[in-house]
């Protein structure tokens, strides 16, 4: 008897697996369709780094760039990117349309991020988010908004406007709490306005492995017990999940749930193992549990399909997770300092990737003209 694909098992456990990648050839060659049919992949996420790799580092988009600039020589590099990305996201959303339908609008989602330079501009994020959502013109798309202070404000307003939002670059439990509360406020505002809330879906993208990289470095500098290494990211996520279970089991939430509202699921991001000493499927296996999403890069997805173990571990050992986070304090390691820096570094990384992408588009249009 052959072993069940662990990606399929994860789906039965109640965790949705999304792929953290997009490229036009994935759609044209049927790779996304195969992921849906064979691996129960239930959604897709993108970010500026992914689009940089797809557009700047391949020739797949060159003919489209030439067509766009030929039709309008004054078009901006940003608008060229928007047209390329929107076409890809629409095509991917169409591939996932049946998943969206069969899961009642919970899965089948495809995400497109607002430009990184809007990270601290709430009004600009709302304006751009609404524009992108309208241009995408698909029910199963999410607008990605970074979980900065401004992002919390923008997210609440976009939710009230009926936009599906993927709040990204979340590292701290406190910021996640702000996001979960903003989601409820946004839904309440929409319901009070007499507008439907049953078709809105949202995820909170909580980053994991990057936390371990930073925490392990601090632990080593403090000459701490090596047993603490590789534990912070998982422990941090488990504490966030406990809050998820609490807030979406509250009376305030039940009032919205009775009107058809869907919980904002936690989405585990940054789940590719960065430390070669850790198992390559570590962040998939330890964070598997119901009512969650894990968005996985292709290499890690292949590894989990090959030798991953799918079982419900997420809600276990919560007390131990809290103890591990407390142990950081004993070594004078302040987790909030780590997560604040990771947020800033993540924003800078995506901004740099986006700048390189636009510079590449400028170079390509010049060479293709």
C-alpha positions as CSV (number, residue, x, y, z in Angstrom):
1,X,0.0,0.0,0.0
2,X,1.5,3.3,-1.1
3,X,1.9,6.1,1.4
4,X,-0.4,9.1,1.0
5,X,1.1,12.3,-0.3
6,X,1.7,14.3,2.9
7,X,0.5,17.4,1.1
8,X,-2.8,15.7,0.7
9,X,-2.8,14.5,4.3
10,X,-2.2,18.1,5.5
11,X,-5.3,19.2,3.7
12,X,-7.3,16.5,5.5
13,X,-5.9,17.6,8.8
14,X,-7.3,21.1,8.1
15,X,-4.2,23.0,7.0
16,X,-4.3,24.6,3.6
17,X,-1.0,24.5,1.7
18,X,-0.3,27.4,-0.7
19,X,2.7,27.8,-2.9
20,X,4.9,30.8,-2.5
21,X,5.9,31.3,-6.1
22,X,4.6,32.6,-9.5
23,X,6.0,32.7,-13.0
24,X,4.1,32.8,-16.2
25,X,5.5,29.5,-17.4
26,X,4.0,27.8,-14.3
27,X,0.6,28.7,-15.7
28,X,1.3,28.1,-19.3
29,X,3.0,24.7,-18.8
30,X,0.2,23.4,-16.5
31,X,2.4,23.3,-13.4
32,X,-0.2,25.1,-11.2
33,X,-2.9,22.8,-12.4
34,X,-0.8,19.8,-11.5
35,X,-0.1,21.2,-8.0
36,X,-3.9,21.6,-7.5
37,X,-4.8,18.2,-8.8
38,X,-1.9,16.1,-7.4
39,X,-0.9,17.9,-4.3
40,X,-4.1,19.6,-3.1
41,X,-2.3,23.0,-3.3
42,X,-5.0,25.5,-2.4
43,X,-3.6,28.9,-3.1
44,X,-0.7,31.0,-4.2
45,X,1.3,34.0,-2.7
46,X,3.7,36.4,-4.4
47,X,6.0,39.2,-3.3
48,X,8.4,41.6,-4.9
49,X,11.3,39.2,-4.7
50,X,9.3,36.5,-6.5
51,X,8.3,38.9,-9.3
52,X,11.9,40.1,-9.6
53,X,13.0,36.5,-10.2
54,X,10.2,35.9,-12.7
55,X,10.3,39.1,-14.7
56,X,13.9,40.5,-14.3
57,X,15.8,37.2,-14.4
58,X,14.0,35.5,-17.3
59,X,13.0,36.4,-20.9
60,X,9.4,35.2,-20.4
61,X,8.0,38.7,-20.2
62,X,10.0,40.4,-22.8
63,X,7.5,40.2,-25.6
64,X,4.8,41.5,-23.3
65,X,7.0,44.4,-22.3
66,X,7.6,45.2,-25.9
67,X,3.8,45.1,-26.6
68,X,3.0,47.4,-23.7
69,X,5.6,50.0,-24.6
70,X,4.7,49.8,-28.3
71,X,1.1,50.7,-27.5
72,X,2.2,53.6,-25.2
73,X,5.8,54.8,-25.2
74,X,5.1,57.1,-22.2
75,X,3.9,54.3,-19.9
76,X,5.8,54.2,-16.6
77,X,7.9,51.3,-15.5
78,X,5.6,50.8,-12.5
79,X,2.6,50.5,-14.9
80,X,4.4,48.0,-17.0
81,X,5.0,45.9,-13.9
82,X,1.3,46.3,-12.9
83,X,0.1,45.1,-16.2
84,X,2.5,42.1,-16.2
85,X,1.7,41.1,-12.6
86,X,-2.1,41.6,-12.9
87,X,-2.2,39.4,-16.0
88,X,-0.3,36.6,-14.1
89,X,-2.4,37.0,-10.9
90,X,-5.6,36.8,-13.0
91,X,-4.4,33.7,-14.8
92,X,-3.4,32.0,-11.6
93,X,-6.7,33.0,-9.9
94,X,-8.6,31.4,-12.8
95,X,-6.6,28.2,-12.2
96,X,-7.7,28.2,-8.6
97,X,-11.3,29.2,-9.3
98,X,-12.7,25.7,-8.7
99,X,-10.8,25.5,-5.4
100,X,-12.3,28.8,-4.4
101,X,-15.8,27.5,-5.2
102,X,-15.5,24.1,-3.5
103,X,-14.1,25.6,-0.3
104,X,-16.8,28.2,0.0
105,X,-14.4,31.0,-0.7
106,X,-11.9,30.1,2.0
107,X,-9.1,28.8,-0.3
108,X,-8.2,29.3,-4.0
109,X,-6.8,32.7,-3.2
110,X,-3.9,34.3,-5.1
111,X,-2.1,37.3,-3.6
112,X,-0.6,40.5,-5.1
113,X,1.3,43.0,-2.9
114,X,1.0,46.7,-2.9
115,X,4.3,48.5,-3.8
116,X,6.8,48.5,-0.8
117,X,7.1,52.3,-0.8
118,X,3.6,52.4,0.7
119,X,4.5,50.5,3.8
120,X,4.2,53.5,6.1
121,X,1.4,55.3,4.1
122,X,-2.0,54.1,5.2
123,X,-4.0,56.3,2.8
124,X,-1.8,55.4,-0.1
125,X,-2.1,51.7,0.7
126,X,-5.9,51.9,0.8
127,X,-6.1,53.8,-2.5
128,X,-3.7,51.5,-4.3
129,X,-5.3,48.4,-2.7
130,X,-8.7,49.4,-4.0
131,X,-7.3,50.1,-7.4
132,X,-5.4,46.9,-7.7
133,X,-8.4,44.9,-6.4
134,X,-10.7,46.5,-9.1
135,X,-8.2,45.9,-11.9
136,X,-7.7,42.3,-10.9
137,X,-11.5,41.8,-11.1
138,X,-11.5,38.3,-9.5
139,X,-13.3,37.2,-6.4
140,X,-10.4,34.9,-5.3
141,X,-7.6,37.5,-5.1
142,X,-6.0,39.0,-2.0
143,X,-4.2,42.3,-1.8
144,X,-1.1,42.0,0.3
145,X,-0.4,44.7,2.8
146,X,2.6,44.8,5.1
147,X,1.8,44.6,8.8
148,X,3.3,47.9,9.8
149,X,1.5,50.4,12.0
150,X,0.1,52.1,8.9
151,X,-0.7,48.7,7.5
152,X,-2.9,47.9,10.4
153,X,-5.0,51.0,9.7
154,X,-5.1,50.4,6.0
155,X,-6.1,46.7,6.5
156,X,-9.1,47.7,8.7
157,X,-10.3,50.1,6.0
158,X,-9.8,47.7,3.1
159,X,-11.7,45.0,5.1
160,X,-14.6,47.5,5.6
161,X,-14.5,48.1,1.9
162,X,-14.9,44.4,1.2
163,X,-11.4,43.6,0.0
164,X,-9.7,40.3,0.7
165,X,-6.4,41.1,2.4
166,X,-3.3,39.1,3.1
167,X,-1.4,41.0,5.9
168,X,2.2,40.2,5.5
169,X,5.6,40.6,7.3
170,X,4.2,39.8,10.7
171,X,6.9,38.8,13.2
172,X,5.5,39.6,16.7
173,X,2.5,38.3,18.5
174,X,1.6,41.8,19.6
175,X,1.4,43.1,16.1
176,X,-0.6,40.0,15.1
177,X,-3.1,40.8,17.9
178,X,-3.5,44.3,16.4
179,X,-4.2,42.8,13.0
180,X,-6.7,40.3,14.3
181,X,-8.6,43.0,16.2
182,X,-8.5,45.3,13.1
183,X,-10.1,42.5,11.1
184,X,-13.0,42.3,13.5
185,X,-13.4,46.1,13.6
186,X,-13.4,46.2,9.8
187,X,-16.0,43.5,9.5
188,X,-18.1,45.2,12.2
189,X,-18.0,48.5,10.3
190,X,-19.1,46.8,7.2
191,X,-21.9,44.9,8.9
192,X,-23.1,48.1,10.6
193,X,-23.3,49.7,7.2
194,X,-25.6,46.9,6.1
195,X,-23.1,45.4,3.7
196,X,-22.4,41.6,3.4
197,X,-19.4,40.1,5.2
198,X,-19.8,36.4,4.2
199,X,-17.6,36.6,1.2
200,X,-14.6,38.2,2.8
201,X,-11.5,36.1,3.4
202,X,-8.2,37.2,5.1
203,X,-5.0,35.7,6.3
204,X,-2.3,37.0,8.7
205,X,1.1,36.0,7.3
206,X,3.3,35.2,10.3
207,X,7.0,34.7,9.5
208,X,8.9,31.9,11.2
209,X,12.3,30.9,10.1
210,X,13.7,34.4,9.9
211,X,12.9,34.7,13.6
212,X,15.1,31.7,14.4
213,X,18.0,33.0,12.3
214,X,18.0,36.2,14.4
215,X,17.2,34.6,17.8
216,X,19.9,31.9,17.3
217,X,22.5,34.5,16.6
218,X,21.5,36.3,19.8
219,X,21.6,33.1,21.8
220,X,25.0,32.2,20.5
221,X,26.3,35.7,21.3
222,X,24.9,35.2,24.9
223,X,26.6,31.7,25.2
224,X,23.2,30.3,25.9
225,X,22.3,26.6,26.0
226,X,22.4,25.3,22.4
227,X,19.1,23.5,23.2
228,X,17.3,26.8,22.9
229,X,18.4,27.3,19.3
230,X,15.8,26.6,16.6
231,X,12.9,26.9,19.0
232,X,12.0,30.6,19.0
233,X,10.2,30.8,15.7
234,X,8.0,27.8,16.4
235,X,7.3,28.9,20.0
236,X,6.4,32.5,18.8
237,X,4.0,31.0,16.2
238,X,2.4,28.7,18.7
239,X,1.7,31.6,21.1
240,X,0.1,33.5,18.1
241,X,-2.0,30.5,17.3
242,X,-3.3,30.3,20.9
243,X,-4.4,33.9,20.5
244,X,-6.1,33.1,17.2
245,X,-8.1,30.3,19.0
246,X,-9.1,32.7,21.7
247,X,-10.2,35.7,19.7
248,X,-12.0,33.7,17.1
249,X,-13.9,31.9,19.8
250,X,-15.0,35.1,21.5
251,X,-18.5,36.5,21.8
252,X,-17.6,39.4,19.6
253,X,-16.5,37.0,16.9
254,X,-19.6,34.8,17.3
255,X,-21.8,37.8,16.5
256,X,-20.0,38.2,13.2
257,X,-19.8,34.5,12.5
258,X,-23.6,34.3,12.7
259,X,-23.6,36.7,9.8
260,X,-21.3,34.4,7.8
261,X,-17.9,35.9,8.6
262,X,-14.9,33.7,8.1
263,X,-12.1,33.7,10.7
264,X,-8.8,35.4,9.6
265,X,-6.5,32.4,9.5
266,X,-2.9,32.5,10.4
267,X,-0.6,31.8,7.5
268,X,2.8,30.5,8.2
269,X,5.3,32.3,6.0
270,X,9.1,32.1,5.8
271,X,8.9,28.3,6.2
272,X,11.8,27.3,4.1
273,X,14.6,26.1,6.4
274,X,17.5,28.6,6.4
275,X,19.8,26.7,8.8
276,X,21.2,23.6,7.0
277,X,21.5,21.9,10.4
278,X,17.7,21.9,10.7
279,X,15.5,19.4,8.9
280,X,14.4,20.8,5.5
281,X,10.7,20.2,6.4
282,X,11.0,21.4,10.0
283,X,8.8,24.5,9.7
284,X,6.1,22.6,7.9
285,X,5.8,19.7,10.3
286,X,5.9,21.6,13.5
287,X,3.3,24.2,12.5
288,X,0.7,21.8,11.0
289,X,-2.7,22.3,12.5
290,X,-6.4,23.1,11.6
291,X,-7.6,26.4,10.4
292,X,-4.2,27.5,9.3
293,X,-2.3,28.1,6.0
294,X,1.3,27.4,5.2
295,X,2.7,29.0,2.1
296,X,5.7,27.1,1.0
297,X,8.5,27.9,-1.5
298,X,9.0,25.3,-4.3
299,X,12.1,23.6,-3.0
300,X,10.6,23.1,0.5
301,X,7.3,21.9,-1.1
302,X,9.3,19.2,-3.0
303,X,11.0,18.1,0.1
304,X,7.8,17.8,2.1
305,X,6.1,15.9,-0.7
306,X,9.1,13.5,-0.7
307,X,9.7,12.8,3.0
308,X,7.5,15.1,5.1
309,X,5.4,14.0,8.1
310,X,1.9,15.3,8.2
311,X,0.4,15.3,11.7
312,X,-1.4,17.8,13.9
313,X,1.4,19.3,16.1
314,X,0.5,23.0,16.3
315,X,-1.6,23.1,19.4
316,X,0.8,20.8,21.4
317,X,3.3,21.9,24.0
318,X,2.0,25.5,24.3
319,X,3.3,25.8,27.9
320,X,6.7,24.7,26.7
321,X,6.6,27.2,24.0
322,X,6.0,30.0,26.5
323,X,8.9,28.7,28.6
324,X,11.2,28.9,25.6
325,X,10.3,32.5,25.0
326,X,10.7,33.3,28.7
327,X,14.2,31.7,28.5
328,X,15.2,34.4,26.0
329,X,14.6,37.0,28.7
330,X,16.8,35.2,31.1
331,X,19.6,35.7,28.6
332,X,18.7,39.4,28.3
333,X,17.4,38.8,24.7
334,X,14.4,41.0,23.9
335,X,12.2,39.3,21.4
336,X,10.4,42.6,20.5
337,X,13.8,44.1,19.5
338,X,14.4,41.1,17.2
339,X,10.9,41.3,15.6
340,X,11.1,45.1,15.1
341,X,14.4,44.7,13.3
342,X,13.0,41.8,11.2
343,X,10.1,43.9,10.1
344,X,12.4,46.8,9.1
345,X,14.7,44.4,7.3
346,X,11.9,42.6,5.5
347,X,10.5,45.9,4.3
348,X,13.9,47.0,3.1
349,X,14.5,43.6,1.3
350,X,11.2,43.8,-0.6
351,X,11.9,47.5,-1.4
352,X,15.3,46.6,-2.8
353,X,13.9,43.8,-4.9
354,X,11.1,46.0,-6.2
355,X,13.7,48.7,-7.2
356,X,15.8,46.1,-9.0
357,X,12.7,44.9,-10.8
358,X,11.7,48.3,-12.0
359,X,15.3,49.0,-13.1
360,X,15.3,45.8,-15.0
361,X,12.0,46.7,-16.7
362,X,13.5,50.1,-17.7
363,X,16.6,48.3,-19.2
364,X,14.5,45.7,-21.0
365,X,12.1,48.3,-22.6
366,X,15.2,50.2,-23.7
367,X,16.8,47.2,-25.3
368,X,13.5,45.9,-26.8
369,X,12.5,49.3,-28.4
